[in-house]
């Protein structure tokens, strides 16, 4: 898969393409259906498929301070999109200048002049252009003018719930990682670098990796989780019991993500790790003694072992 930074990166002599547009945070089942549809139609028509997305999230530029929690970091999003068979991932740096492009200018400059779109695949609620003035109906009218077709991306829903990034963020925020995984089609992943903490876990007999995550990362609700720890360069993930919260037994104030890797003896400091959340085990609790806390941790570890098999 080719990766372009900006639509101007389209090479000279670029032929016609099938384009799908969106932020695609999470690359959830709905996104997978849209991208898969675009890829399939491109192959049918003999064109290249282009996934057009934006960085940073448009909300942060249009309404500073409103950046939503991020379900997938850029490199992870690219990996997932590549796995769906897209020919090109084009990431447009979303700047104030881009935000001020009219809907007509966006279509002309991006879709027509640079990407040579023959077909554009979008969701039914797609909005584009300055102040989100453009909708699917306008896109279709512009398609008639400039010679491209527009097709709707299929919605994906189960039990009456339409899968969306907003819905998945709400699941993660509530600690319902199982529901998030159902909508994503895989476990919710949290990434970060292992930094030094209080080293209290080592003193208790359960040394933890203290994960420093991106400021906008979608961190699950406070509680204890069973997760799979993925290390770079390692094929087999490690089973991990993960604690998220302020460590109330020790009157902590800083919210942390701490992972105890089962059956692992080594140094993880400085490593970049990923945690794939499988199950929520229990909420955070304050214990009256170190002994009761250690006993509970032992139970959490054994439950993690059972959950992950």
N, C-alpha and C positions, 0 to 999 in steps of 0.2 A: 504494500500500500504506500502510495506517495503521500507525503505530509507537506502541506503548504502553509506558510505563515502569511496570511493576507491573500485576498483574491487576485491581487496584482501578480502573484507568483505563478499564475497559469502560464504555461510556456507558449511561445509563438507557434502557430500552427495547431493549437489545441482544437480538437474536433468537437462535435456535439456531445452533450452529456445529459444524464438524468441526475437531478439534484434534489436532495432532501435537506430541509432546513430546521434547525432547532438548537436549543442549548444542550439537550441530551444528557443532563446530569443524572447519573445513575445507570444510563443505558439499560433501563428496565424493560419489561416485556413489551410495553407499548412502543418504546423506541426501537426495540429489536424488530417488531413487526413492520414499522415504518421504514427502517433502513433495509430490512430484508426485502420489502416490496420494491424499493428503489433499485436495489442490486439486481433483483430478478428481472425487472422491466428493462434495465440497462442491457442485460445479457440478451433478452429477447430482441431488442432493437439494434444491438450491435454497437452500443455506445459505452462510454465510461460512466461509472457511478461516482458521484461526489457527495460527501456528507459535509454540509456547511454548518459550522458552529461558531461560537463567540467566546472570547476570553478578555477581560473578566466577565462575570455574569452581568448582563445588561442592567439589572436592577441596581447594582452598586454605582453605576455611572449616572443613571437617570435619577435615582434617589439615594444619594450617599448615606451609608449607614444601614441600608436595608438588605445587604447581601445575605441571601439565604444560606443555611447550612449546606455544605458541599458533600454530596454522596460519593462522587468519584473524582479523584485528583486528575489533572490533565493527562498525565502519562498513562494512567489506568484507563481512562476514557478512550484514549487512542488504541490501546491494546484490545479493548472489547469491541470497538468499531472495526478494527482490522479483522478480528475473528469472524465478523459477520460477512466478510467478503467485499467490503467497499474498496474501490480502486484508489480513491483520493479522500483524505481528510483535510479540509481547508478551514483553518482557524482564523477568523477575522478578529484582530485586536479591536475590542469595542471601546472606542474613544468618544469624547463629547462630539467630535466632528462626525463620526459615524452615526451617533444617536440623532443628529440633526438632518440626516439624509431623508428626503421625502420618500414616500413609498414608491413613487414613479422613478425617482433617481436611483433607488436601491435596485429596482428591477432592471433598469437600463444599464447601469454601470456594472453591477455584480453579475446578474443572471444572464444578461444578453451579451454585453461587450466582452466580458472576460471568461465566463464559464460556458457560453454558447449553449444554454439550456434548450433541450428539445422537450423535456418533460420535467415538471416540478412536483414533488410529492410532499404534502404538508398535512398536518392535522386539521380537524374541523374548526378548532378555536385559534388557528394561526393568526397572529397579528404582526405587522411589520411597518417600518418607516417611522418618521418623526411622530412622537406622541402615540405610537401604535395605531396610526390612522388607517393603515391598510388592513384589509381582511381577505378572506379567500375569494369573495365575489370580485373584489378589485383585482386580485392577482389573476383571476380567470379573464377579466376584461383586458388586462395588459397582455396576457398570453395571446389573445386573439390579435392584438396589435403587433406584437413582436414575433409571433410565430412559434410559441411553445404551448404545450398542453399542461393541464393541472389535474392531478389525481389526489383524492383524499387518502390519507393513511388510515388503516383500520384501527378502531379502538380495541383495546384488550381489557376485558373485565371478567371478574369472577364473583359470583354471589351478589351481583348488583353493584360491586365496587369497581370503578374505572381506575386502572393503575396509572398513577401519575407521580412525578417527583415530589409534589407537595404532599400527597398521601403517604409516600414512603418516608419522607422526613418526619411526618407526624408519628408514624409507627416507631421509628428509631428514637425519637424524642421521648416516647412513652415507654421505651425499653422492650417493645414487642418486636424483637429481632426475627422471630419466626414469621410474622406477617410481612415484615419487610423483605425477607428472603423469598416469600411466595410471590411477591410483586416483582422483585428483581430477577428472579429465576436463578439466584445464587445467594450465598450469604453476604450480608452487608459487611464491607471491609473498611477498617480504620487503619491508617498508616501513620508512622512517626519514627523519630529517632530515639534510641534508648539513651537517657541521661541519668545522672546520679540523683538519687532521692535521699531519703533519710536513712536508708539501709536498715530500716527497722525489720523488714521482712526476713533479712538474713539472720538477724538476732532471734527471730521466732522460729527459724528452721525452714522458712519458705521464701527464699530470695526472689524478688520480683524485678521485672524489667519495667522501669518507669518511662512511659512513652510520651514524648513531646510531640504533639500533633499540630497540624496547620490551624491557624486561628479560626478558620471557617469550617473546620471539619465537623461532620455530623456525628457527634459523640452520643452514644446511647445514654438513657437515663441512669442515674445512680443505681448501683446494684452489683450483684455478682453474676458472672456469665461464664458459660462454657464456650470456648473459641478454639480455632485452629491458628497457630502462629506460623506465618510463612516468612522464611528467611531468604534473602537473596542468594541465588546460587544453589539452594537446597531444594531437591525435588519433593522430599517427604516433609509435610508440615508437622509441627509439634502440637500435642494437646496442651491447652493452657486454661487455667482458671483465672479469670480477669475480674479485678475490682475497680469500679468507677465510683468516685466520690471523694469526700473530704476526710475519710478515716476518722469517724466520730469517736471511736474508743480513745484516741489520743488527742482529741479536741483539735483536729486539723481544720484549717481554713481554706487551703488551696485544693481545688478540685483536680484529681489526678486519675490517670489511666495506668493501672499496674497489673502486669501479667506474670503469673507464675507458670513456667513451663514444666510440665510433668516429665519426670524421668530424664532430666537434662542437667548436665553438670558442665558449665562453661561460662565464659564471659561474653555478655551481649552488649556491653557499653560501646556507644558510638555506632552501632549497627542500625540500619533502617529496616524496620519490621512491618509486617502487615498482620492484623488480627481479623479473621473471618468469624463473625459472631454466629453461633449456632443456637444457643438457648439461654434464656434468662432463668437463673437458678433461684434467686431471692433478692430482696431489697437490702439496702444498707442498714446496719444496726449498731448500736453502741453496747459494748459488753462491760460488765462490772469488774472483770479480772482478766489478766493476760491468759490464764489457764483456759477460761471459757472461750476466749477468742481463738486460741490455738486449736481447741477441740472443734470449733465451728469450721475453721479453715480446713482441717483434716476431712471433715464431712463434705465441704465444698469440693475438695480435690477428688474425693471418691465419686461424688455425683458427676463431676466433669468426666471422669474416666468412663462411667457408665453411659453417659449421654453420647460421648464421642466414640464409644465402642473400642 
